[in-house]
Amino acid sequence: QVQLVESGGGLVQPGGSLRLSCTASGIQLSEYTVNWFRQTPGKQREMIAQVAGRATKRYADSVEGRFTISRDNAKNTVYLQMNSLKPEDTAVYYCNIRSGCRDYWGQGTQVTVSS
């Protein structure tokens, strides 16, 4: 059974940093493109970062230069390092993979950026 678990969210002041983790069971994340999404109330889920293969990475314009996605295959985990956080980064963050026709999501982790 495939399971994705996000962790690392919390409350941080503007300008601060957090590192989110997405740990998988039932699959090897290294074999998949892994995406990070975020969602705020009343808005659609937005993809903000993606890692495909060993080192192909993409970022949304809103996070480019501030966020970094990376893999640790030994830990079967994908990270999202978030620096220079802004209040508008406040959201629930989800990791996602697609296997065949099916999307898998974690339960999400809340990130709140506020002074």
C-alpha positions in Angstrom: 0.0 0.0 0.0 1.4 3.4 -1.1 1.6 6.0 1.6 3.1 9.5 1.6 3.6 11.3 4.9 4.6 15.0 5.0 6.2 16.6 8.1 8.1 19.6 9.1 5.4 22.3 8.9 4.9 24.9 11.6 4.8 28.5 12.5 7.7 30.7 11.4 8.4 34.4 11.2 8.7 36.2 7.9 12.2 35.7 6.5 12.6 32.4 8.3 13.1 28.9 7.0 11.5 25.5 7.2 12.3 22.1 5.7 9.4 19.9 4.8 9.8 16.1 4.3 7.8 13.7 2.3 8.5 10.1 3.3 7.1 7.2 1.3 6.2 3.6 2.1 5.1 1.0 -0.3 7.1 2.6 -3.2 10.6 3.8 -4.0 10.3 7.6 -4.5 13.5 7.5 -6.5 11.5 5.9 -9.3 8.9 8.7 -9.5 8.6 12.3 -10.3 7.7 13.9 -7.0 5.7 17.1 -6.7 5.1 19.6 -3.9 1.8 21.4 -3.9 0.3 23.9 -1.6 -3.3 25.0 -1.0 -4.9 27.9 0.8 -8.6 28.1 1.7 -10.8 28.9 -1.3 -8.0 28.3 -3.8 -7.0 25.5 -6.0 -4.0 23.4 -5.2 -0.9 25.0 -6.7 2.2 23.0 -7.8 5.3 24.7 -6.5 8.2 22.3 -7.0 9.0 19.1 -8.8 11.9 16.7 -9.0 12.1 14.3 -11.9 14.9 11.7 -12.2 18.1 12.4 -10.5 18.3 16.2 -10.9 15.6 17.7 -13.1 13.9 20.3 -11.0 11.2 22.8 -11.7 9.7 25.6 -9.5 6.8 27.9 -9.6 7.8 31.6 -10.2 6.4 32.4 -6.7 9.0 30.2 -5.0 11.9 30.2 -7.5 15.2 31.1 -5.8 13.7 30.6 -2.3 12.7 27.0 -2.2 14.8 23.9 -3.1 13.5 20.4 -3.7 15.9 17.5 -3.1 15.9 13.7 -2.7 17.4 11.4 -0.2 17.0 8.0 -1.8 18.5 6.2 1.2 15.7 7.6 3.4 13.1 7.3 0.6 12.3 10.9 1.3 11.9 14.1 -0.7 12.6 17.5 1.0 11.4 21.0 0.3 13.8 23.5 1.9 12.0 26.8 2.2 13.9 30.0 2.9 13.0 33.7 3.0 9.5 32.7 3.8 6.7 35.3 3.3 3.2 35.5 4.8 1.8 34.6 1.4 3.6 31.2 1.7 1.1 30.3 4.4 -0.7 27.2 3.2 -1.1 23.4 3.6 1.7 21.7 1.8 1.3 18.3 0.1 3.5 16.0 -1.7 2.3 14.0 -4.7 3.3 11.3 -7.1 1.5 9.8 -10.1 1.6 6.1 -10.7 -0.1 5.1 -13.9 -3.5 6.8 -13.8 -3.5 7.3 -10.1 -2.4 10.3 -8.0 -1.2 9.7 -4.5 -1.2 12.4 -1.9 -0.1 12.8 1.7 -2.2 14.2 4.4 -0.5 17.6 4.2 1.4 19.8 6.6 0.5 23.3 7.7 2.9 26.1 7.2 2.1 29.4 8.8 4.3 32.5 8.2 3.4 35.2 10.6 5.0 37.6 13.0 
